[in-house]
Amino acid sequence: MGKKILSVFLLSVFLFSCSHVTLELNGKLKSEDKIKNITYRKSYENKNANLCYISAIFFGGACWFHLVYPTVNQEALFLDDMKKEFEKQYQIPFKLEDPVIVKKIGWSLKETYFELENTTSTNQ
């Protein structure tokens, strides 16, 4: 009986943990002849969560798909959201410098986070 309760508990934790994904961008942003390090984080709802719950009986089903995040579409949406957020806050033109790193940092719902730091001039 104890193993059954533990199994149901662990399955529940696993299923509900894939309801959101938090992504983070690290890179350099060029604006007004200055280069700044940028960190941007945002959480997104996992659109496959319901499919995950329904197919969980088959060894996790669609839940395994969340291991490959961010997908190409998710990354494009994330970059677009970052650009809109930057333009809204700073109202200046900018360009992201390569390389820009987008990675998954967790599965919980977190507040959007935006940070610019280490301003350096490009006219050296």
N, C-alpha and C positions, 0 to 999 in steps of 0.2 A: 504493500500500500504506500509506503514512504517513497519508493522509487517512482511510482506513478505520479505522485504529487510533485516531486522534484522535476520529473520530465515535463509535466504540464507547465510548471513555473518557468523552466528554462526556455521552452518553446514560446511561451507568451512574451518573455523578455526579448527573445530574438525577433519575433514577429513585429513587435511594436517599436523596436529600435531601428527598423528600416523605414520609418514613416517620413523622416527628413534626412537631408544631407547638407553638410556645411562645407563650402568651398572657400579656398583662400588663394589670392593672387599676390605674388611678390615680384617686383620688377622695378624698372626705372622709368620715370615719366619726365618728358622734356616739355617745358612751357616757359615762355618769356625768357629765352636764353639761359635757363637754369635747368639742372637735372636734379630730380628728387627721387629718393627711394619711396616706393609706395607699397602699402599693405592694405588689402581690401578683403573683407570676409562677408559672406552672406549665406543664409540658409534657404533651402528650397524644399518644398514638399515633394516627396517621392510619389510620382503619379502611378507607379506600379504597386503601391502599398496594398490596395484592395486585391489585386491579382496575387500578390504575395500571400495574403491571408487565405484566399480561396485555395491556392495550390500548395499550401504548406504541408498538407498531408503526404505529398509526394516528395519527401526528403528536402523540404525547403522551397521547392518549386521556383517561382519567379524571384524569391528573396535572394537568390544567388546573383542575380543580375546587378544588384546594388554594389557588388564588389568591384565592378569595372568603372564606377563613377570617377571623374566626370566624363560623360559621353561627349562627342563632338558637338552635338546640339546644345547640351547643357553648358559647355564651355563658351560657345558663341553667345548664348543668352547671358551668361555671367559677365563676359567682357562688355556686352552692350549695357547691362545694368550698371557696371562700374563707370563707364563713360558718361552715362546720364547722371549718375550721382556726382561725379566730379564736376561736370558742367553746371549742375544745379548749385553746388556749394561754392565753386570758385569763379565761375563765369569767365574763364579764359581759355583760349585754344591750347591744345596739348597733343602730344604724340607719345605712345608707349614705345620705349626702346627695347630691342631684342637683347637678351632672351626674357620673355615673360613666363613665369612659372605659375600654373594653375594646378592646385592639388586638392584632394579631399582631406579634410582635417577631422571630421567627426560625423556623427549621426544624429546629434541632438539639435533642437531648434535654438538658435542663438541670435542675438541682436546683430544688425548690420554694423560693421566696424570699418572705418576709413582712417588711414594715417599717412601723412607725408612727413618725411624727415630728411636730414642731412642735405640741405640745399647747397649746391655748388654751382659756380658760374661756368658756362661753356666757353667764355671769351678769355681763356687763360693763355 
